[in-house]
Amino acid sequence: MKKGNWILRLTIVAICLQFSIFNFQFSICSAQPKQRRTQLQQRTEPGVQMRIQQPNTQQSTQQGTQQGGMTQRMRIQYPTALDMPEDVVWRRDIYREIDLTQEENAGLYDPVEPQGRRMNLFTYVFKLALNGYIPVYEYNLDGNEVLEETAKVDMKSILDNYHIYYTEEGGKVKVDNSDIPSAEVKMYYLKECAYYDQANTTFHIKPIAFCPVMVREDDFGGESAKYPLFWVKYSDVEPYLSRQSIKVSDFNDAAQMNLDDYFTRNKYKGKIYKTANRLGKTIAQIAGEDSTKYSAEQRRIEAELEAFRQNIFGDPARRDSLDSLAAADPKVAKATAKKKRERSSRSERATSKPSSSGAQPARVSVRRERH
């Protein structure tokens, strides 16, 4: 009887151990990712051939190095630019002409041809668009940008339209550095948005999009012609601009700044050629052929922007409320002046009164003798 009880106990212990081991393996499998669980199941099942799809090394490498070494996951998790809030109480869209011959903008033109890793803005954007890292949008004849899916344009059509030499190898378009027309791109059209963010009471000027413009000289000595190429959405190219630096001084080659800081801090300089208005007219259409009126309109818009920025918290030149009321009402002015006199008289008496703690001077009296 004792022997039978001992065998029964051993059987129960063995069953409990098998059950606990099974629960432990199941918990490990459920805690693993789906692919790992599938591997474990196929390893434990006899006669089942391994059919796990191996990752494509070339595809994963291309995705990892796509967009300048920045994957889509990195772009989403680590954004480098803040979008403009949609509920701002004041904003104004402005279009500027960025002339690269001016000193403030010369860094966008240098170098004309790539020198190692250094290249100018157009060459950098051209290579990104040609390799499919960023989309480009069609430039309409009216100058208004449409940054939507329907307005996207293929880079091959741009190369054909503007007679830019290229070759095709294995279905991929290639353009040599010497064939990139970066020397002819001497101007940009830039759209920026000036807005007031009431959430943190700050004023910002944010670039929205820019368009490289080729300036080609006439073969017969006439005026040079402008050829706007395409629009680039700033939010699309912004993650790459922080990886490229430009020179900001002709006297110090060590003075450099990345392109994103250059645009975000509004280091560029350009004349206004259009603002968003209800009639949809440019300054040239408003001024006609009068160059004086054209310049005056530009100065007026610049002055309006600066005045709004300076007077967000009120006009600093205005006096305080008491002085303004005193100037408006003679009775209030009289009462204010009386209070000032009383305060000044009390302060004078306080300064002339001798201190109680200090030693007082001896009083000397002189008695006159009568003769």
TAURLIN-V207926 format. One record per residue. RES is the residue in one letter. PHI is phi in whole degrees, -180 to 180 (* if undefined). OMEGA is omega in whole degrees, 0 to 359 (none if undefined). NEAR is the number of other C-alpha atoms within 12 Angstrom. Layout:
RES PHI OMEGA NEAR
RES PHI OMEGA NEAR
//
This chain:
M * 179 7
K -67 179 8
K -65 179 9
G -66 176 10
N -63 180 11
W -64 178 12
I -67 178 13
L -64 179 14
R -64 179 14
L -64 179 14
T -65 180 14
I -65 179 14
V -64 180 14
A -64 178 14
I -64 179 14
C -64 179 14
L -66 178 14
Q -63 180 14
F -66 179 14
S -67 178 14
I -65 178 14
F -64 178 14
N -63 180 14
F -65 178 14
Q -65 180 18
F -66 179 16
S -66 178 13
I -65 180 17
C -65 181 21
S -71 179 17
A -82 181 14
Q -84 173 16
P -63 185 12
K -61 180 14
Q -64 179 18
R -67 178 16
R -64 178 20
T -65 178 21
Q -63 180 21
L -65 179 23
Q -65 181 24
Q -71 177 18
R -73 182 16
T -82 180 15
E -83 181 12
P -75 175 10
G 79 180 9
V -98 182 14
Q -83 179 13
M -69 181 16
R -130 180 12
I -75 182 17
Q -76 178 10
Q -77 180 12
P -67 178 11
N -74 184 10
T -63 181 11
Q -67 180 12
Q -68 179 12
S -66 178 14
T -66 179 15
Q -66 178 18
Q -68 181 20
G -71 181 18
T -96 180 17
Q -67 179 23
Q 63 174 31
G 68 180 29
G 81 181 20
M -118 180 24
T -77 179 22
Q -64 178 20
R -65 178 14
M -66 180 18
R -64 182 22
I -79 184 12
Q -77 184 11
Y -124 178 13
P -68 183 19
T -109 179 23
A -137 178 25
L -97 179 18
D -76 178 22
M -73 178 26
P -61 182 18
E -83 185 14
D -107 179 13
V -70 183 21
V -90 180 17
W -151 176 24
R -156 177 26
R -151 180 28
D -90 186 28
I -132 177 34
Y -114 182 37
R -125 171 33
E -101 181 30
I -96 180 35
D -87 184 28
L -77 176 32
T -80 176 23
Q -79 187 18
E -64 182 20
E -67 184 23
N -107 186 31
A -65 180 29
G -65 178 38
L -76 183 46
Y -100 185 35
D -98 351 30
P -84 182 24
V -65 175 27
E -116 183 25
P -58 176 24
Q -123 186 14
G 71 178 9
R -89 179 14
R -84 176 24
M -156 182 31
N -81 187 38
L -63 184 47
F -65 179 44
T -60 180 34
Y -65 180 40
V -68 180 40
F -61 180 38
K -68 178 32
L -63 180 27
A -70 181 34
L -67 179 29
N -87 175 24
G 81 180 23
Y -77 180 29
I -133 175 31
P -86 174 31
V -124 186 41
Y -122 186 33
E -69 174 31
Y -92 179 27
N -80 182 19
L -67 179 12
D -80 178 13
G 85 179 27
N -86 182 29
E -88 174 29
V -126 185 24
L -96 180 27
E -129 183 15
E -62 183 13
T -70 183 13
A -98 179 20
K -68 182 25
V -127 180 28
D -80 181 24
M -66 180 33
K -65 177 26
S -67 177 21
I -67 178 26
L -62 179 25
D -72 184 15
N -68 184 16
Y -109 171 24
H 56 176 15
I -97 186 26
Y -71 179 21
Y -151 176 24
T -128 179 16
E -120 178 12
E -132 180 9
G 64 181 7
G 79 180 8
K -114 182 14
V -84 179 23
K -127 178 24
V -131 178 25
D -69 180 20
N -61 180 25
S -71 180 17
D -94 177 23
I -74 186 30
P -79 181 35
S -71 179 36
A -70 181 30
E -89 178 30
V -83 183 36
K -113 183 36
M -158 174 37
Y -133 165 40
Y -97 184 40
L -123 173 40
K -103 178 37
E -128 181 34
C -125 174 31
A -96 184 32
Y -146 177 30
Y -110 180 29
D -94 183 24
Q -75 180 19
A -66 178 14
N -124 175 10
T 51 180 15
T -132 179 21
F -111 184 28
H -131 170 31
I -127 188 30
K -114 174 36
P -68 180 39
I -107 181 34
A -161 175 33
F -143 184 42
C -133 175 41
P -71 183 42
V -124 175 32
M -84 178 28
V -116 183 25
R -108 180 23
E -75 178 17
D -78 182 11
D -68 183 9
F -107 176 8
G 82 178 9
G -81 179 9
E -71 179 11
S -70 182 16
A -104 179 18
K -102 180 22
Y -128 174 27
P -66 187 34
L -89 184 40
F -164 176 41
W -95 176 40
V -122 178 41
K -75 187 32
Y -65 180 34
S -66 178 29
D -75 185 32
V -95 185 38
E -59 179 38
P -61 181 33
Y -86 181 33
L -66 179 33
S -72 180 25
R -101 182 24
Q -127 183 29
S -112 178 29
I -133 176 35
K -82 180 29
V -121 180 26
S -149 175 18
D -89 184 16
F -109 181 9
N -140 181 9
D -71 178 13
A -81 179 12
A -80 182 14
Q -130 181 21
M -152 177 24
N -74 188 27
L -64 180 34
D -66 177 31
D -64 180 26
Y -61 181 29
F -81 182 36
T -67 180 27
R -89 175 16
N 56 178 22
K -80 180 25
Y -77 179 33
K -137 182 27
G -155 179 28
K -86 180 28
I -76 176 32
Y -117 178 32
K -165 171 35
T -130 178 34
A -73 178 25
N -132 186 14
R -71 179 8
L -87 179 11
G 69 182 16
K -100 173 19
T -85 178 25
I -65 178 32
A -64 177 22
Q -71 179 18
I -74 184 22
A -83 183 19
G 72 180 15
E -98 180 12
D -86 181 14
S -70 178 15
T -65 178 14
K -67 178 17
Y -63 180 23
S -66 179 21
A -65 179 20
E -67 177 26
Q -63 179 29
R -64 180 18
R -64 180 17
I -68 177 27
E -62 180 25
A -67 177 16
E -64 179 16
L -64 180 28
E -67 179 17
A -65 178 17
F -66 181 23
R -66 182 25
Q -75 187 17
N -108 178 18
I -61 181 20
F -102 179 16
G 104 181 13
D -75 181 13
P -68 181 12
A -81 181 10
R -75 178 12
R -81 179 13
D -73 188 13
S -65 181 11
L -66 180 16
D -68 179 18
S -67 177 16
L -67 180 17
A -65 179 18
A -70 182 18
A -85 186 13
D -120 180 14
P -64 180 14
K -65 178 13
V -65 179 18
A -64 180 18
K -67 179 17
A -66 179 18
T -66 179 20
A -66 179 18
K -64 179 14
K -64 179 14
K -65 179 14
R -66 179 14
E -64 179 14
R -66 180 14
S -70 179 14
S -68 178 14
R -65 179 14
S -68 178 13
E -66 179 13
R -66 180 13
A -68 180 12
T -77 181 11
S -81 181 10
K -71 181 13
P -70 182 13
S -76 182 12
S -73 182 8
S -80 183 7
G -80 179 8
A -79 180 8
Q -86 180 10
P -71 181 9
A -70 180 6
R -90 182 6
V -116 178 6
S -116 181 6
V -117 180 6
R -106 181 6
R -83 177 6
E -92 181 5
R -97 180 4
H -103 none 3
//
